[in-house]
């Protein structure tokens, strides 16, 4: 049998092990963040392997021990918007097409979500058939912190979780451990990180559906205790963001007060506009199929950069790093319904 064709790229390394195509994101200095060349390299190789009978499965991983993928290279997107470059639109067009390709891929796909898995990294992983996390996993959809919304298919995969849980993950953007990821339905297996370093062993475990025991400790505390899950259902099952905030403020159970205070502290820092937009996005996503969710997000993202809080959020948190974004609204109560609706026009 002829060897499978492999596209060479410095940002994505490709090789084949036991008829399994292995793609390694190779930008460890930026936590394997996605830029346009990386998206294009992944797409090219996935398309080649989709039609190659010599390849039976595809595995995605990150270079280094710190991250699978920290998301899109947001600082570069900020620069492209400032320059008026058409590459900004190309990035989102092609990133969303890549994520959709993974969801619809004709062969099994494995995501090794070791270390940081955020934003665009979630977009790559959530369409995979085997989503594996470790004790080092730090998972989040933190977009509202920089004036964006949980994109890369978040409209689809978050809205398929229990509604209150999906709303909490998308609106608050708190960081989940590997155990939390499994408990929430965003991962399938919690495994020791050392096991994921042995790719032939991982492939054999997938083939046999036989896995090592989960690790008993994590590098960050797990949030999703039974009491917190019950509190999420109470508070994030409310019909809107203002009601969620009021419900959290009224919580009296001392067992969950630390979680409530943490959650309120995070929400206070988020863009009020994007809190409202994200909540609406997830309501709409429940009624849409996969491709329509991506189409909706593409419209939303264009509005974010042109008329939303995105440029200010990126400036404050990632460019100037003054950690003091000047959001367009002082509170969610100031956000008008027509402002939210404009993101979906």
N, C-alpha and C positions, 0 to 999 in steps of 0.2 A: 504493500500500500504506500502510495506517495505521501511524504510529509505534508502536513497542513500548511497552507500559505500563512505567513506571519508578516504583518506590517511592522516596520521598525519605527520607533519614536522615542526620543529621550524622556518624554513625560509619561509614557505608558509602556511598560515592559511586557512582552508576550512570550509565552513558551507553552509547550504541551507536555503533560504528564499522564501516562496511561489513557490516552485519547481524551483527556480533559484539557481544554484551553484555559490557561491561567493568565489573567490580566492584572498587573500590579501598577497601581497609581504611583508614580515615581517623582513626587514633588515634596519630599519630607520636610524641607525647610519651611514650607507654608502649610504643613499638616495635610499635604496632598489635596489642597484646594483645587477646584476646577476652574480652568480658563478655557478659552475657545480651542486652542490646539489640543488640549487634553480631551475635551468632549469629542472633537473630530477623530482623534486617534482611537478612542474607545468605540465610536460608532463604526468606523471602517472595519476594525477587526471583528466586532460582533456580527456585522453583516456577512463578512467572509465565512466565519465559522457557522453561521446559521444554515448555510447551504452546503456545508462540507460534511460528507458522510464519515470522514475520519475523526470528527469531533463529536463526542456523545454528550458533553456537559461543559459548562463554562463556570469558572471560579473567579471572583473579584476580590482583591485584597489591596491593602495600602502598604507602602514602603515605610520601614522603620517601626518602632514600637509605640509611637505616640498617637497615631491616628489612622483610621480607615480613610476618612475624608471629612474635613472640617466644613465643607460646603463650597459655595461659589467663591471665587477670588474677588471679594466685594470691593476691595480698594481699587482693583483694576476696572471694575464696572463703574465706580465713581468717576475715575479718570476719563473713561470713554464717554460718559454723559457730559462731563465738563467740556470735552472736545467736540461734542456733537457727532461722534463717530457712529457710522451705521453698524459697526461691529457689536454695539450694545444689543441691538435688536437681534442680530445674528446669534449672539450667545444664547439668549433665551429661546429663540426658535429651535436651535439645534440641541440645547440641553433638554428641553421638554420632549423633543422627538426621541432623543436617546433614552430618557426615562420610560417613555411609552414603549419603545422597542424592547426594553428589558421586561416590562410587564407582559408583553405579547410574545416573548421569545419562544421559539418552537422546541427548545431543549431545556433540561433542568439547569438552573443557575444557583450558584452558592455565593453568598456575601459573608466575608469574614469581618465582622464589625468589631474589631479590636481597637481600643483606644477611643479617640474622639470620633463621633458620628453625628454630624449636624447638617441641617439644610440640604445642600446638594448631595451630600453623602447619603442622606435618607432617601433622596430621590433615586439614587442608584440601587440601594439595598431593598427598598420596600417592594419592588416588583419581582424580587428573586424568590425562587421556590424554597430555598434553605437559607434562613437568616440566622447566623450564628453570632453570639455575643460572648464576652468574657468578663472576668472580675475587673478588668481595666476599662470596660466600656463606659463612655460618658455620652449619652444620647440626648439630643434635644432638637426641637424646632424653635429656635430663639428669635425668629424674624421680627416679631413685634418690638423687640428691644432696639432695632435699628430702623424702625419705620417701614417695615415691609410686612408681608403676611406669609403664612406657611405654604410656600409654593411647591414646585417639583412634584406635583401630584398629591400634595397634602389635602386638597379638596376631596380626593378620593379615599386615600388610605386612612386619614384621620376620621373622616365622616363614617367609615365602616366600623369603627370602634363603638362601644357603648357611648351614646351621645354626650353624656356629661364628661366622661373620660377624654374623649376626643376634643371637646371644647377646652378642658383644662390644659391638655398638652399643647394645643395650638394657640390659645389665647395667652397663657402665662409664659410658656417657653421654658419651664424649669428643666433641670438636668436629671435624667434618669440613669440609674445604674443598670448593669446587665440584667440583674434579677427583676428590676422594674420593667425593663423592656419586654421580658418574657411574660410577666404578669399582665402587662397592658395589651399584649397581642401584637407588639411591634418586633418581636423576635421569636424564633422557634426553639432555640437551645441555648442554655448557658453552659459554657465549657471553659476549662482552664486555658489561659492564653498560651501556655507552653504547648498544648496539644495542637493549636492552630498553626504553630510554627512548623509542624510536620505535615506537609501537604499530602504526601501519599497516605498517611494515616487518616487525614480528614476525608480524602476521597474514598478510602475503604469504609469509613464509618457511614458515609452517605450511601454507598452501595449496599451495605449490610443493614442499614438502619440500626446500628449498634454503637452506642455513644459512651464515653467515659462519664464518671460522676461529675456533677456540677461542683464548682469550687464553693467553699463554705464562707469565704470572705470576699469583700469587694473593696476597691480603692476609694469609693465614695459611698456614703450611707444610702441605703435604699429608702425611698420615700413612701412607697405604696404599701403601708401596713393596712390591715383590715379596717382600722379606725379611720385612716386617711381616705381609703377608697369609699367608705360610707359618707365621709364629709364631702368628697368630690361629687358624689351623686346628689347630695342635698343642695350644695351651693351652685355647681355648674350645670345642674339641670334646670336652672331658672330660665325664663324666656328672653333675657337680654343681659347685656353687660352691666347696666346700672343695677339691675336686680341681683346679679351675682355679687357685686360689691356690697350692696346692702345686706345680703344674706351672710356674707363672710363677716362683716362688721358685727352682726348680731350673734355670732357663734359663742356659746357659753361653755361648751364641753372642754374642761381643762386638758383632756387627753390629746386634743388636736389644736389647742391654742398656739403652740409653737409653729405648726404647719400653717395655720391661718395667718399668723403674723408674717411669716416668710412670704406667703403668697400675696398678701396685701402689699408688702414692701416691693415685690417684683412688679406688681400691676401699677403701682404708683410711678414707676420709672418708664413704663411702656408708653408708646404713642397712643393717646386716647382715640384718635381717628382710626388707627389700625386695629385697636381692640374691637371697635365696633365693626369694622370691615371684616376682620377675621371671623367673628361670630356669625356674621351674615354669610360669608363664604362657606362655612361648614354646613349651615342650614341648606344652602343651595346645592352643595356637593352631594348630599344624600339623595337628591332626586336626579342626579346626572350619571351617565356612564363615564368610563375612563377617559376616552378621547374628548368628550365635552368638558370634563373637568380641566384638562390641560388647555383647551381653547379658552375657557373662562379665565384661567390664571394668566394666560398671555395678555388678554385684554386688561386685566387688573394690573399686571406689572407695568405695562406701558403708562397707565394712569399714575402709578406710584412714582415713577421717575419724573413725570411731567408735572404732576399736580399734588403729590402727596408729601409725606414726611421723610421719604427715603433719603434724599441727598443730605438733609440735616442730620438724620440719625447716623448715617455712615460717617459724616464729618465729625460728629461729636464723639462717637465711640471708637472709630477705627482710624481716622485720619489725624485730626488735631488731638484726639484722646483727652478732651477736657471733661468728658463724662457729664456734660450739661447740655443736652439737646434742647433747643427751643422749639418745642412742638407747636403746631398750628392752633391747638386747643389746650386749655388749661385743665379740662376734665371731660369725661365721656358725656356729661350732660350738655356740654357746649356743641357737640357734634350734631349737625342737622341731618335728618333722614335723607335729604336729597344729596348731601355730600357722600354718604355711603353708597347710595344708588348709582352715583356717577362712575364708581369703579366697575360696575357691571354693565354699563351701557354699551 
